[in-house]
Amino acid sequence: MQNISENDFKILFNGTITSVPEFYASATHCGIKKSNKDDICVIYTPLNTVSSAVFTTNKFSAAPVEVCKEQLKHSRDIKAIIVNSGIANACTGKQGYDNAFKTIEIASKCLNVSQSNILVSSTGVIGKNLPMEKVASGIDFCSNNLKKDGGHAAAGAILTTDKYEKEIAVKIGDENSNFFIGGIAKGSGMIEPNMATMLCFVTTNVAISPELLDDLLKESVMESFNSITIDGCQSTNDMVVIQANGQSRIEIKKNSTYFLKFKKALDYVLKFLAKQIVKDGEGATKMININVRNAKTKLDAKNIGLKVANSNLFKTAIFGEDLNWGRITAAMGSSDLHFIPEKVDIYLFDVAIVKNGLEFLYDEKLVEDFMKKDEIDINIDLKYGDCHASIMTTDLSYEYVKINSKYRT
Amino acid sequence: MQNISENDFKILFNGTITSVPEFYASATHCGIKKSNKDDICVIYTPLNTVSSAVFTTNKFSAAPVEVCKEQLKHSRDIKAIIVNSGIANACTGKQGYDNAFKTIEIASKCLNVSQSNILVSSTGVIGKNLPMEKVASGIDFCSNNLKKDGGHAAAGAILTTDKYEKEIAVKIGDENSNFFIGGIAKGSGMIEPNMATMLCFVTTNVAISPELLDDLLKESVMESFNSITIDGCQSTNDMVVIQANGQSRIEIKKNSTYFLKFKKALDYVLKFLAKQIVKDGEGATKMININVRNAKTKLDAKNIGLKVANSNLFKTAIFGEDLNWGRITAAMGSSDLHFIPEKVDIYLFDVAIVKNGLEFLYDEKLVEDFMKKDEIDINIDLKYGDCHASIMTTDLSYEYVKINSKYRT
């Protein structure tokens, strides 16, 4: 992660989405989940917003994803987001769309907000329909219990099998002039069948144009959530939403005073949440950073990193604390990307393992010690261009198989 | 697997590559492997051949792969193939190329065959150099011990961590006019680090043009070895070689009497060996056939099948005998391929699970029983075209993680 100086921003203690002025949230258990854990929440601001979102590209995208896309075409002023966990409302056909719209209708009445200013989001089991009566009672409760410190509860209510809440808030600027960015996220914990979704909700109190917010969110997602992989599987429900309510009266424009600071802080918030998701990855015992340097294009760098990150052979080797560098080169080689094998250098942290495509004489004891670390850095230098990318992933453990097979012992 | 009538061909009892007239083989332990298992073999015919080969597309392709490509450019008359196991001679730079050529030089002298008529093949650890003195003694021994029944020993010598030999021979035609096809293969067993290679050697005694043999081999590989996947990882050393020594004096030409029978038999031999490789896949407890029907193109059908076959979530679910069809749709959806989610039907064997993208009411007890089988058929109907493809794969088990992590218990 990049170095952050105090001048750039300050990370708030116990920060979350409601650490941002004029954002409120609440959560409850309405009965979608069999457990008594919270399964619905509302994120709300009374102010007009400029909002933006990025969605899954999965062809079987869920009803709420399709409905949100539709909503954002008509209005970028999103005041409320209703999120449920337990049921994904994916592969549910017309009934699913109807239920997603019905959720908006209910929330509109409860919150006294126009239907066009509301989004919906779901995560959970695929192929099941939402129990709309329970959803209605949940929204009713949440609407009447919105709190200034409700962000943490919301961070809990969007989880499925994640082990802990993922949340952060940062403050940018000084005492006289400042603004905030807050975020919560859930990862791809899947103890129950078919749960596999990445959700992220970001709040900020700057003023910004829809176009610039779109650009900044896209770029930031590319470097964060689109640069992590647990198992190469993509969900039907993934979404990242940002709401900017303008409360600070600080306007972010390209090349304005705060532009770079806002961008840096947004990148930090999303990268932080992405890293939390990886750390909480299913059965993960180690976090792996794959840094690909000097590729011809950024996309090449990223795709080569993903090839390695998604290699089961590589991931199991890291789990076994065995540096099988042949599995790294084999994964890299099985791509159509631009590089010359005879030029490739590979480092474990800063220890050269491969130089110009050949094994480099390295200190085996040193490598053995490095492989025991909880966080492993693999640095690949292609010496073929000047573009870089980093991918975060995890190892592949017995626990991953256990979680995902529901194996009966 | 397709139905084969006795009219088409006969599968020989204990058939192997040397069941084909005028093919000889021998194997020995020369010391490349630490165990006392055979690690080198020679496959030989004294007759002139027309030979063809298909190689890995991995960018880090091994020295023997590059050398074979070079050899086949100059001559298609391959009389001898030297195969070693234990060391892959991959990522070995100039020394690796020199050693591969040196192997040919040694074999040329021992067998009294021109260097241009010899191929080399290796499988084993990446990044290590071949011990050339041991290789030389091995070739010397094999050359002096070529046997008419040496095929089985060769099938053993090419293995790394496979659990058993993969071999077959078929006879086509009647008593008066007949010819043979034999084959041996190894799969991707990888208890030792970096062993991950698919090798296949096929012999036949037909006469055929290099162009037609190229076409038939490519087509057949596409339907067999290129339609299986254990873990989506592609090796640096993969190769399939066929030698046709013309001994039968039966000439295979497009539209000649035996053309279709030869093609069918070749397809059968390669599919049989491919299936053996899948069955012997690392830690496999179940074999899975994914049949994708009615796609726009054959490539689409194949790639959609591969998307599902390579989904860790899907594979672990099958291991847990849990039919999580949401993982099938999620895997299919995470592709750029052509299909309409709302049209997709999914069957477990012939039980409809999903109809038009929605869950179909199915007999849960029946599905539970089907999921206990050793071989699982998933049939996906896209209703979008008329092209089909089948992918064979395995589940993902604890054993896979154990084998590939060298986990110390």
Interface residues (C-beta under 8 A of the other chain):
Chain A: T57 N58 K59 F60 S61 A88 A90 C91 T92 G93 V125 I126 G127 K128 M190 P193 N194 A196 D231 G232 C233 Q234 S235 T236 N310 S311 N312 L313 T316 A317 F319 G320 D322 N324 W325 G326 R327 T329 A330 A331 M332 G333 S334 S335 F339 P341 E342 V354 N356 G357 L358 E359 L396 S397 Y398 Y400 V401 K402 N404 S405 K406 Y407 R408
Chain B: T57 N58 K59 F60 S61 A88 A90 C91 T92 G93 V125 I126 G127 K128 M190 P193 N194 A196 D231 G232 C233 Q234 S235 T236 N310 S311 N312 L313 T316 A317 F319 G320 D322 N324 W325 G326 R327 T329 A330 A331 M332 G333 S334 S335 F339 P341 E342 V354 N356 G357 L358 E359 L396 S397 Y398 Y400 V401 K402 N404 S405 K406 Y407 R408
